[in-house]
Amino acid sequence: MLPLFQGMSNNDLNEVVARTKFGFHRVSKGKKVVSEGDPCQNLLFLLEGSLQVTSRADDNSYSMVEELAAPDVIQPERIFGLTQRYSKTFVALTECRLVSVSKAEMLRLSEEHMIFQLNLLNIISTQSQRITHQPWRVHPQGIRNKIIRFVETHSMRPAGEKTLYIKMETLATLIAESRLNVSRELNAMQHEGLISITRGIIRVPALEKLLSL
């Protein structure tokens, strides 16, 4: 069940299908779905498949790559507000099926179906609460915890595989530690099987495992 339609009755779902103008899309593996900076004029639902999601720092000094699996909705918070453009790039990891709904249709659905409106508000509110809570969390102690917090705060969700493309010097600067100490800690984490590192790349097989330490 797609996130925004969860909780709807069969009658409501049948009405939605009958009255809503959906756009259906099939995207081949390796093809780009949307790019960072593209206008967000429609809600995009991922019905089948998985997407590679890339987020970049404003100065392009580092980036995070993770996965979005169906069923899900792509950045619904970007269809309203100050910046109505996608902030991430989505590329098909597998063949994907997507459905698009225009902003006008989405507003109609929100007006006619309270559960749709509540689901949308819950998604946006949850993201807002998570972001506004970040500055008030206890500051992590120790280099390992600083690295884990950095990965967590730059991820869409606190679980799953993450790949961070970043220079050691950049990471050290951002977490206020020396490059040597950061290098030692990353190598220790690799030795423990928590991450794998190559030049300029940190791979985290399961972020939830790091967060449980």
MARDO-259653 format. One record per residue (C-alpha): residue number from 1; residue in one letter; x, y, z; chain. Coordinates in steps of 0.05 Angstrom, whole numbers. Each point is the difference from the previous one (the first is absolute). Example, Ala and Ser with C-alpha at 12.3 -4.5 7.8 and 13.67 -1.06 7.14 Angstrom:
+-------+------+--------+--------+--------+------+
! lumfi ! base !      u !      v !      w ! papa !
+-------+------+--------+--------+--------+------+
!     1 !    a !    246 !    -90 !    156 !    A !
!     2 !    s !     27 !     69 !    -13 !    A !
+-------+------+--------+--------+--------+------+
This chain:
+-------+------+--------+--------+--------+------+
! lumfi ! base !      u !      v !      w ! papa !
+-------+------+--------+--------+--------+------+
!     1 !    m !      0 !      0 !      0 !    A !
!     2 !    l !     27 !     69 !    -19 !    A !
!     3 !    p !     14 !     43 !     62 !    A !
!     4 !    l !    -50 !     55 !    -16 !    A !
!     5 !    f !    -57 !    -49 !    -11 !    A !
!     6 !    q !     10 !    -42 !     62 !    A !
!     7 !    g !    -63 !     -7 !     42 !    A !
!     8 !    m !    -48 !     14 !    -57 !    A !
!     9 !    s !    -61 !    -45 !     -8 !    A !
!    10 !    n !    -10 !    -41 !    -63 !    A !
!    11 !    n !    -57 !     47 !    -20 !    A !
!    12 !    d !     46 !     61 !      8 !    A !
!    13 !    l !     55 !    -34 !    -40 !    A !
!    14 !    n !    -47 !    -18 !    -56 !    A !
!    15 !    e !    -24 !     72 !     -2 !    A !
!    16 !    v !     71 !     25 !     -3 !    A !
!    17 !    v !     18 !    -46 !    -57 !    A !
!    18 !    a !    -63 !     19 !    -39 !    A !
!    19 !    r !      6 !     75 !      8 !    A !
!    20 !    t !     74 !     16 !      4 !    A !
!    21 !    k !     44 !     14 !    -60 !    A !
!    22 !    f !     61 !    -43 !     10 !    A !
!    23 !    g !     62 !      1 !    -42 !    A !
!    24 !    f !     33 !    -69 !     -7 !    A !
!    25 !    h !     75 !     -6 !    -13 !    A !
!    26 !    r !     48 !    -57 !    -11 !    A !
!    27 !    v !     74 !     16 !     10 !    A !
!    28 !    s !     56 !    -46 !    -23 !    A !
!    29 !    k !     58 !    -19 !     46 !    A !
!    30 !    g !     53 !     55 !      0 !    A !
!    31 !    k !    -47 !     55 !    -24 !    A !
!    32 !    k !     -9 !     64 !     39 !    A !
!    33 !    v !    -69 !     13 !     30 !    A !
!    34 !    v !     12 !     70 !     25 !    A !
!    35 !    s !     62 !     44 !     11 !    A !
!    36 !    e !     17 !     46 !     57 !    A !
!    37 !    g !    -28 !     68 !    -18 !    A !
!    38 !    d !    -56 !    -25 !    -44 !    A !
!    39 !    p !    -68 !     33 !     13 !    A !
!    40 !    c !    -45 !    -41 !     45 !    A !
!    41 !    q !    -67 !      8 !    -35 !    A !
!    42 !    n !    -29 !    -70 !     12 !    A !
!    43 !    l !     -1 !    -51 !     55 !    A !
!    44 !    l !     40 !    -61 !    -23 !    A !
!    45 !    f !    -17 !    -68 !     30 !    A !
!    46 !    l !     48 !    -58 !     -7 !    A !
!    47 !    l !    -43 !    -62 !    -12 !    A !
!    48 !    e !     52 !    -52 !    -17 !    A !
!    49 !    g !     76 !     -3 !      1 !    A !
!    50 !    s !     53 !     40 !     37 !    A !
!    51 !    l !     35 !     66 !    -11 !    A !
!    52 !    q !     70 !     24 !     15 !    A !
!    53 !    v !     -5 !     67 !     36 !    A !
!    54 !    t !     58 !     49 !     -1 !    A !
!    55 !    s !      4 !     61 !     46 !    A !
!    56 !    r !     56 !     51 !     -8 !    A !
!    57 !    a !     30 !     54 !     45 !    A !
!    58 !    d !    -13 !     71 !    -24 !    A !
!    59 !    d !     74 !      7 !    -18 !    A !
!    60 !    n !      3 !    -70 !    -31 !    A !
!    61 !    s !     55 !    -20 !     49 !    A !
!    62 !    y !    -35 !    -65 !     19 !    A !
!    63 !    s !    -62 !    -41 !    -17 !    A !
!    64 !    m !    -42 !    -56 !     28 !    A !
!    65 !    v !    -29 !    -57 !    -40 !    A !
!    66 !    e !    -56 !    -45 !     26 !    A !
!    67 !    e !    -59 !    -41 !    -24 !    A !
!    68 !    l !    -75 !     13 !     -3 !    A !
!    69 !    a !    -43 !    -63 !     -9 !    A !
!    70 !    a !    -73 !     -6 !    -22 !    A !
!    71 !    p !    -51 !     17 !     22 !    A !
!    72 !    d !     17 !     71 !     17 !    A !
!    73 !    v !    -10 !     73 !    -21 !    A !
!    74 !    i !     56 !     44 !    -25 !    A !
!    75 !    q !     12 !     63 !     41 !    A !
!    76 !    p !    -73 !     21 !     12 !    A !
!    77 !    e !     24 !     58 !     43 !    A !
!    78 !    r !     29 !     33 !    -62 !    A !
!    79 !    i !    -67 !     12 !    -35 !    A !
!    80 !    f !    -15 !     58 !     47 !    A !
!    81 !    g !     40 !     52 !     37 !    A !
!    82 !    l !     57 !     47 !    -15 !    A !
!    83 !    t !     40 !    -45 !    -47 !    A !
!    84 !    q !    -45 !    -42 !    -44 !    A !
!    85 !    r !     57 !    -39 !    -32 !    A !
!    86 !    y !     29 !    -68 !     14 !    A !
!    87 !    s !     61 !      1 !     45 !    A !
!    88 !    k !     25 !    -69 !    -19 !    A !
!    89 !    t !     14 !    -40 !    -63 !    A !
!    90 !    f !    -38 !    -65 !    -11 !    A !
!    91 !    v !     25 !    -54 !    -48 !    A !
!    92 !    a !    -33 !    -68 !    -13 !    A !
!    93 !    l !     40 !    -57 !     32 !    A !
!    94 !    t !    -48 !    -49 !    -32 !    A !
!    95 !    e !    -56 !      7 !    -50 !    A !
!    96 !    c !    -51 !     43 !     36 !    A !
!    97 !    r !    -74 !     16 !     -6 !    A !
!    98 !    l !    -23 !     68 !     24 !    A !
!    99 !    v !    -65 !     39 !      3 !    A !
!   100 !    s !     -4 !     76 !     -1 !    A !
!   101 !    v !    -56 !     45 !     26 !    A !
!   102 !    s !     -4 !     74 !    -16 !    A !
!   103 !    k !     -1 !     52 !     55 !    A !
!   104 !    a !    -72 !     18 !    -18 !    A !
!   105 !    e !    -22 !    -73 !      5 !    A !
!   106 !    m !     38 !     -7 !     66 !    A !
!   107 !    l !    -36 !     61 !     29 !    A !
!   108 !    r !    -67 !    -29 !    -21 !    A !
!   109 !    l !     17 !    -67 !     32 !    A !
!   110 !    s !     19 !     36 !     64 !    A !
!   111 !    e !    -66 !     38 !      0 !    A !
!   112 !    e !    -43 !    -60 !    -14 !    A !
!   113 !    h !     36 !    -54 !     39 !    A !
!   114 !    m !     21 !     18 !     71 !    A !
!   115 !    i !     44 !    -62 !      7 !    A !
!   116 !    f !     41 !     22 !    -61 !    A !
!   117 !    q !      9 !     69 !     32 !    A !
!   118 !    l !     19 !    -29 !     67 !    A !
!   119 !    n !     50 !    -48 !    -31 !    A !
!   120 !    l !     33 !     58 !    -38 !    A !
!   121 !    l !      2 !     43 !     62 !    A !
!   122 !    n !     29 !    -57 !     41 !    A !
!   123 !    i !     57 !    -11 !    -50 !    A !
!   124 !    i !     18 !     74 !     -3 !    A !
!   125 !    s !     -8 !     11 !     75 !    A !
!   126 !    t !     44 !    -60 !     17 !    A !
!   127 !    q !     55 !     27 !    -45 !    A !
!   128 !    s !     -7 !     69 !     30 !    A !
!   129 !    q !      2 !    -26 !     72 !    A !
!   130 !    r !     62 !    -42 !    -15 !    A !
!   131 !    i !     37 !     59 !    -29 !    A !
!   132 !    t !    -19 !     51 !     54 !    A !
!   133 !    h !     20 !    -50 !     54 !    A !
!   134 !    q !     70 !    -10 !    -28 !    A !
!   135 !    p !     33 !     63 !     32 !    A !
!   136 !    w !    -26 !    -20 !     70 !    A !
!   137 !    r !     27 !    -71 !      2 !    A !
!   138 !    v !     57 !    -16 !     47 !    A !
!   139 !    h !     66 !     14 !    -35 !    A !
!   140 !    p !     34 !    -66 !    -17 !    A !
!   141 !    q !     62 !    -16 !     40 !    A !
!   142 !    g !     60 !    -33 !    -32 !    A !
!   143 !    i !     21 !     -4 !    -73 !    A !
!   144 !    r !    -40 !    -63 !    -15 !    A !
!   145 !    n !    -65 !     30 !     25 !    A !
!   146 !    k !     14 !     64 !    -39 !    A !
!   147 !    i !      9 !    -40 !    -65 !    A !
!   148 !    i !    -63 !    -40 !     13 !    A !
!   149 !    r !    -40 !     63 !     14 !    A !
!   150 !    f !     27 !     33 !    -63 !    A !
!   151 !    v !    -24 !    -59 !    -43 !    A !
!   152 !    e !    -67 !     -3 !     36 !    A !
!   153 !    t !    -16 !     74 !     -8 !    A !
!   154 !    h !     16 !     -2 !    -74 !    A !
!   155 !    s !    -45 !    -60 !    -14 !    A !
!   156 !    m !    -73 !     -2 !    -21 !    A !
!   157 !    r !    -14 !    -56 !     50 !    A !
!   158 !    p !     40 !    -28 !     59 !    A !
!   159 !    a !      6 !    -69 !    -31 !    A !
!   160 !    g !     27 !    -36 !    -61 !    A !
!   161 !    e !     63 !      4 !    -41 !    A !
!   162 !    k !     34 !     67 !     -8 !    A !
!   163 !    t !     59 !     21 !    -43 !    A !
!   164 !    l !     34 !     65 !     19 !    A !
!   165 !    y !     47 !     32 !    -51 !    A !
!   166 !    i !     45 !     46 !     40 !    A !
!   167 !    k !     74 !     16 !      8 !    A !
!   168 !    m !     30 !    -17 !     67 !    A !
!   169 !    e !     21 !     72 !      9 !    A !
!   170 !    t !    -70 !     25 !    -13 !    A !
!   171 !    l !    -31 !    -49 !     50 !    A !
!   172 !    a !     52 !     18 !     52 !    A !
!   173 !    t !    -15 !     74 !     -8 !    A !
!   174 !    l !    -75 !    -10 !      4 !    A !
!   175 !    i !      2 !    -40 !     65 !    A !
!   176 !    a !     56 !     43 !     29 !    A !
!   177 !    e !     52 !    -55 !      7 !    A !
!   178 !    s !     69 !    -11 !    -29 !    A !
!   179 !    r !      7 !    -38 !    -65 !    A !
!   180 !    l !     46 !    -51 !     34 !    A !
!   181 !    n !    -49 !    -16 !     55 !    A !
!   182 !    v !    -58 !     -6 !    -49 !    A !
!   183 !    s !     42 !    -47 !    -43 !    A !
!   184 !    r !     17 !    -44 !     60 !    A !
!   185 !    e !    -73 !     -4 !     21 !    A !
!   186 !    l !    -25 !    -16 !    -70 !    A !
!   187 !    n !     51 !    -56 !     -6 !    A !
!   188 !    a !    -20 !    -27 !     68 !    A !
!   189 !    m !    -73 !      0 !    -21 !    A !
!   190 !    q !     19 !    -36 !    -65 !    A !
!   191 !    h !     39 !    -52 !     40 !    A !
!   192 !    e !    -63 !    -13 !     42 !    A !
!   193 !    g !    -41 !    -10 !    -64 !    A !
!   194 !    l !    -44 !     61 !     12 !    A !
!   195 !    i !     21 !     38 !    -63 !    A !
!   196 !    s !     45 !     -8 !    -60 !    A !
!   197 !    i !     45 !     56 !    -24 !    A !
!   198 !    t !     37 !     15 !    -64 !    A !
!   199 !    r !     31 !     66 !    -23 !    A !
!   200 !    g !    -53 !     54 !      8 !    A !
!   201 !    i !    -56 !    -51 !     13 !    A !
!   202 !    i !    -32 !    -25 !     64 !    A !
!   203 !    r !    -51 !    -56 !     -7 !    A !
!   204 !    v !    -47 !    -17 !     57 !    A !
!   205 !    p !    -35 !    -67 !    -12 !    A !
!   206 !    a !    -54 !     13 !     53 !    A !
!   207 !    l !     -6 !     67 !     34 !    A !
!   208 !    e !    -48 !    -29 !     53 !    A !
!   209 !    k !     57 !    -45 !     23 !    A !
!   210 !    l !     45 !     61 !     13 !    A !
!   211 !    l !    -57 !     37 !     36 !    A !
!   212 !    s !     -9 !    -59 !     47 !    A !
!   213 !    l !     72 !      1 !     25 !    A !
+-------+------+--------+--------+--------+------+
